[in-house]
Amino acid sequence: MTVPELRPQTMAEKILSQRGAQRVYAGDLAVVEVDQVMVVDSIAQSFIERMERDLAALPKYPERVSIVIDHVAPASTVSVAQAQKEAREYAARTGVRLFDVGRGICHQVLMEEGLARPGWIVLGSDSHSTTYGAVAAFGSGMGATDIALAAASGKTWLKVPESVKVTFTGDLRPGVGAKDAALEMIRELGADGATYQSIEMHAGDRFTRGERMTLANLCVEAGAKVGLVVPGGEILTGYGYEVPGWVYPDEGATYVRELTLDLSALNPRMSAPSEVDNVHDVAALRGLRVDQVFIGTCTNGRIEDLHAAAEVLRGQRVAAGTRLLVIPASSEVMEQAMADGTLLTLQRAGAVLGTPGCGPCMGRHQGVLAPGEVCVSTSNRNFIGRMGDKDAQIYLASPAVAAATAVLGHIGLPQDVQRDVA
């Protein structure tokens, strides 16, 4: 009998091998155990219909299913309120977890609750479920039918993705952050440059968990099935879970593409309408008049993001004719920002504070855009019609750049904000 060759494996190959029944490589089909299924409010009705009408099944492991009411929270219409009522009733009768209005954005909440861990398979009914790769979980977005099948059976099947290796070198300069690095990575890869692939990011001990969430979150904007950050730094020591040695990629693993990004050469970056990979230096877009600035979302609504914005806004006022919306990613983030005075700084600067959740990111409530309006957002998508009218324009940037833009009333950098030294 011939023993199959044990070739080196990427992170995606190793996780899917460990959670399945056999060693797999790119292109193989893998049936794997699912550790967490996440359902958002906007998909909950379809999920429940699939479970009860099509499958006639209960969740096999209720403790592995979470419903999060975050996309339109609080409810904006009667129909949305009815859908959320049905989600609450379903959770009550099946025993699945429910995170109700105000708890926050699904990805942030699952991270805070320890429901995404190194080596886990986490499937979400939201495309930015790649966020869980920040802690080396195989996080991926799926539709209502696939999510229901995973909840009913406790398993899913996947074609093992090929992998793209991205290596970060050097150190970020002051005023440059993980959002800038993520946008530059998307610019280099292109909007479809990693379609159904795993983006495997090698960052050493650089980046906090929150920054790693930003990097993993944006991987889907290059078409990726999953975005995995090789564990390092505070991921190894700060969150009370074990990082198993088998999640790390093998030396000599096969990648379809390799990219190196020198962080020390990076300037603040901005994605211009209407594609995420349309990335430029912020300096090249200076001066464009802005109607609304939005700081929040699963990309940049964490406490360090609010701190970065508050540092720029302290002692300043939002420009006349410009609106600043700030929505923390979770109730935990909001409480931290209350306790350390960040929310007071933002409020005094003229920010409008919102309920923890997705806010206007998907254009359904809490700050949608009118025809012709220009918005600078810390979110992850700037597609036509994403945040309101199809003729509105969306620019994506870091929290510091967004805050500076709010003060100036036009696109600018934090160093452009003139401080009162008296």
Beta strands, then each sheet from edge to edge (+ up, - down):
strand 1: 29-33
strand 2: 36-40
strand 3: 65-68
strand 4: 97-99
strand 5: 121-124
strand 6: 138-141
strand 7: 155-159
strand 8: 162-169
strand 9: 197-202
strand 10: 226-229
strand 11: 257-262
strand 12: 269-271
strand 13: 279-281
strand 14: 292-296
strand 15: 323-327
strand 16: 352-353
strand 17: 374-377
strand 18: 393-396
sheet 1: 1+ 7-
sheet 2: 4+ 3+ 2+ 5+ 6+
sheet 3: 10+ 9+ 8+ 11+
sheet 4: 12+ 13-
sheet 5: 16+ 15+ 14+ 17+ 18+
end
